[in-house]
Amino acid sequence: MGVCIGLMSGTSLDAIDAAACEFSDDAQWRRLIGTRSHRYPAAVREELLALQRRPDTPITLRDVARLDAVIGDSFAEAAAKLMGDLGLSATDVTAIGSHGQTVFHDPTSLHTTTQLGDPNRIAARTGVRTVADLRRADMAHGGHGAPLMPAFHHALFADAYVQVVANIGGIANITVLPGSGGGDVFGFDTGPGNALLDDWAQHHLGVPYDRDGAWAASGSVDTALLQHCLADPYFARPAPKSTGRDYFNLDWLHARGADLGSRAAADVQRTLLQLTVESLARAIEARAPAAERLLVCGGGARNRILMERLNARLPRLQVADTGIRGLDPDWVEAAGFAWLAQRTVLGLSGNLPSVTGAARPVILGGIYSA
């Protein structure tokens, strides 16, 4: 099958991740060849963050079209520069799988989602056919269109025993791999990952994130605030379920702690970190009580205090990042979209109905010719 490139930018909007991956002729994963992190222009990132946090913000069709083009060009640049880094020509790459940038996601009332980043521009600028719009086929068949990574997690990490893979990006989600005992793979969004932590750090410190959780570590958990947050009905809602930054944002936080101004900002940060830990832990305890290992990927894997708290909260599990299984936690999602691209090109389904709630497995996305 050869080489596919995956492009991913999630709710944290910290960068576009590009990962070149090698697959065997029978579509099996072989290895990660190379990676590149490509930042958005600062003004574009701020505009996208504003749309994520407040999806009802008025925006013109001209602005939507402009962003679609700018994001498509940014994704194309990320892929082209990675190809240059690795000495790959267009003929060396089977396909590019582009997640695009999510600006709207409503799986429950409108049953649709919007990712910007024109794949025609990616294909034209790289010379490589591009697979994109990877969520809506699942949604057309009754699914949530998310999370999509559990199928990839199963392909790479499945083992004889029960494991949980937690992707902690802006939003956190889990995949439960049932092991040799059988059963369906399943997964869902557990709630906030880094989104609230990043927003609070930006608001109070003027920095995009709390490096290593150092600021959170300087504070103490506010038990009352934590309980108010955990009382949100989302956490008790049964799967399948998915969420986003349009729900879990600082407006949501202020609604749960009307007197936030009277609390030490570092204590709020520490409480938000514990919210991520506790919501993940409760989901694992409820849905995967037999799990023996928790594999963490995404930006949360680099938050030392978050990982320490997960270890302390789940002492029965081996908690580690996906590096112990051979794939750097920073690149799991981008590699996953390379994997989805090669499945689409081969005419293979990419969703798991047991995860998304779709009526059946479907081929995901459309193919845009170079």
N, C-alpha and C positions, 0 to 999 in steps of 0.2 A: 504493500500500500504506500509506503514511503513516509513523507514528512507532511504534517499539518501544523498550522499555527493557530493558537487560540488567543483571542483578544477579550479582555474583561475589564470593566470598570464598575465597581459596586456602589453601594450607598455611601461609603466613606468618601468617595471621589478624591482619594489621595493621589491616584495615578491610573493610567491605562497600563495594565499588565499584559505583556506579550510573551507567549511561550511557544517555542518550536518543539514539537514532539515527534518521535518516530514510532511507526506502527508496522506490524508484520503484514504479510499479504492476506492473512485471514483476519485482519482488523484487531489483532491483539496488541495491547500496549507493550512497547519495548523500553523507551527511555526518554528522558527530558534532554534535549540537545542544547538549548540555550534560551536565555530570557532577557527581557529588557523592560524597564519601568519608564514610562513616558508621561510627563506631567501635562495637564491641561494648562492653557494660559490662565493666569490668576483670575481675570475678569470673567472668563467663561465658567470656571469652577464656582465662583460666588453666585453667578446667575443660576446655575444648575442646583446648587444647594438651596437657594431660595425657593425654587420650584418644587424640590423634594419636600421641604418643610411645610409649604403652604400650596398644595396643588390647586386650590381655588383662586390663586393669584391671577388677575387678568393678564392675558398675553395675546398678542396679535398673531394671525396666521403668518405674517411676514417674519416675526420673531421665531416661531416654530420652524419655519423653513430655513432660516438663517442658522439656527442651532443644529438642525439636522445636517446641514452641509458642513459646518465648522467641526462638529463632532466626527462626522465621517472622514474629514480630512485628517483630524488628529489620530483616529484609529489607523488610517492608511499610513500615516507617517510612522507610527509605532511599529507596524508590521514591516514597512520598507526598511527602517533602520535596523531592525533585528535581522532581516534577511542580509543586509549589508554587513552587519557584524559577523555573521556566520558564513559569508561567502555563498549564499544561496541565490540562485537565479529563479525566475518565475517558473521555469520548467521543473525545478527541483521540488516545488511545493504542490502537493495535491489539492489542498484547499485551505482557506482561512475560515475559521469559525468566529464570528463576531457577536458577542452578546449585545453590544450597543449600550447606551446609557439610559437606564430606566428613569422616566420622569413622571410616570403615572402607572398605578397598578391597583385594580379593583376586581378581585376575583369573585366577589359575593353579590354585588348588585348589578353592575354593568357587565361583568364577566369579560373584561378585556384588560389589556396592558399596553403601554406605549414605551418603546425603546427608540431613542434617536441615534443617528449615526448612519447616514445613507450608505448601504452596502454597495451600491453601484459605483460610488466614488472610491471605495476601498478596492474593489476589483479593478477599476480602471487605472488607479495609481500604482498598484502593485503588479498588475498583470496576472493575478491569481484569482480563480473563481472563489466566490465568497458565499458562505452559508450564514444567513442571518434571520431575524424574526423567529427566534427559536422557542418562544413561549406560547404563541397564540394558537397553534394547532392543538396543543394539549387543552387549552381553555375552550376551544371550539367543541371539544368532545367532553365538556363538563368538568375539566380539571381546573386547578388553581394556577397552572403554568409555573408553579414553584413549590418546593425547591426542585431544581433539575439535577443537582450534583449527586444525589444518592445513587443513581445508576452507575455513574463513574466511580464513586466510592466503592460500590460493590465489585466492580470490575477489577479494581486495584488492590483493595484492602481486605476482601472477604477471607475468612480463616475458619478454622474448625470451631472456634468458640465465639460467643456473642460479643460484639464490639459496638461502640458508638463512635461515630465521627462527628465532631462539632466544628462547624465552620463559623468562626466569630469574626464577622465583618461589621458593617454598620448595624445590621440585624444578625442575630444568631440563629442558626438552624442545626438540627441534628439528623443524622442518618443512623438507623439501627440495623446492623448486619446480623442476621439470626444465627450464623454458624452452622455446623453440621447437623444440628437438631432439626433443621428445616424451618419453614415459615417464610412469610413475605418480608422483603426489605421494606421499611417504611421510614418516613421522616417528615419534619415540619419545622416551621419557624417558631422558635421558642419565645422570641421577644427581642428586646434591645441587646445589641452586642456592644459595639463601640460608639454608636451614634450619639447617645446622650452624654457619654463621657467626653467625646470630642467637642460637642456643642457647648458643654459647660466649661471646658478648658478654654475654648475659643472666646467665650463670653467674658470670663474672669481673668485669664492670663494672656489673651491675645495670641495664643499658639494653637496650631491645628489639632494637636493631640497631647495627651499626658504621657510623655516618654517613660516606658518601663512601669507606669503606674506610680511614679515617685510622688506626685502631688496627692493622689488618693491615699498613699501609705502614710502621709503626714496627718491625715484626718481620722475620725472615728465614725463608725456606723451609727446613724440616727435610726434607732429601731422603729420609732413611730412613723417616720417618713418611709422607711422600707416597707412596712406593713401596708401603708396607704397605697404604695405603688403596686405591691403584689396583689392587692384586692381588685385590680383592674380585671374585668371579665375576660379579657383576651387570654390570660394565662390559664384559665379553667376551661376554655373552649376546646371541644374535641377536634382532633385532626380529621381530615386535612385542613390545614390553615396556613396562611401566609400573611405577612404584614410588611410595613415599610416605614420610612422616615416621615411620611406624611401623617402617620399615627403617633409613633414614639419620637417626640420632639420636645423642645423646651416648653411649648404651650401645654403639652400633656403633663409635663413635670410640675409646672406651676399650678395646674388644676388639682394636683394631689398634695401640694404643700403650699397653701396660701401664704404662709409666713416664712417662705424661703429666705427672705431678706434678713430675718433674725437668726438664721443659722450660719455657722462658719462655712464659707464656700468649700474649704477642703473637706469638711464633714459631709457635705452634699456629694462631692466627688467620690468619696469613699463609699457612701451609701449607694451611689449609682453603680459602682464596680460590684458591690455585693448583690445588687439587683440582677445584674447579668449572671453572676455565679449562681444565685439562688434559683432563678427561673430555669437555667440550664439543669441544675441538679434535680429540681423537682420533676422536670420533664423526664429525665433519665430514670429516676426512681420509680415514676409512675408507669412508664412505657417500656423500660428495659431493665427490670429488676435483676435479671440474670447476667447482665453485662460484666465482663471482666476487665475491659480496657476502654479508655477514652482517648481517642486520637484527636488532637486539636489542629486546625489549620486556620488560615486567615490572619489578619492583623492582630487579633487577640492572643495568638500564640507567642507574640513578641512582647506582651505585657507581663513582665515578671511577677508583679503582685497578683494579677488576675490568675495566672497559672498556679501560684502558690495557694491562693484561696480555693481554687478548684480542687487541688490536691487535699487540702484540709477538709473541705466539705464532702468529698467523696473518697474517704480513706480506704474503702474496699476495692476501689478500681486502681489499675495502673493508669496514671494520667501522663501523657507525653504528647509531643507534637508529631506530625506525620513524617518527619524526617527519619524516625526509627523504622519506617516502612519504605524508605527510599525516595520520598518525594518531599522536597522542601515545602514547609507550610505556606510560604508566601506565594507559591505558584500552583497550588492545587486547582483553584477555580479556572485560571487561564488554561491550564492543561486540560481541564474538563471540557472546555469549549472546543479545543482542538479535537478531542475524542468524539464529541457530538458531531462536529463537522464531518469527520471521516465516516461516521455511521450514516449520516444523511446522504453523502455521496454514494455510499454502497446500498442505499435503499433500506436501511435498517432502522427500527424504531429507537427512539432515544429517551422516552419518558417511562416512568414506572407508575401505573395506575394506583398501586397500593400506597404510593406517596402523594400523588397530586389529586387523586380522586377522579381522574379521567375514566371514561367508559371503556377505553381499550388502549393498547399501545399504538403509538402513531409515529410516523416519520416527522421529525421536527424541522421547521424552517423552510426557507426557499433558497434556491441556488441562483446566484447572480453571476453571469458569465463575465470574464475579463474582456 
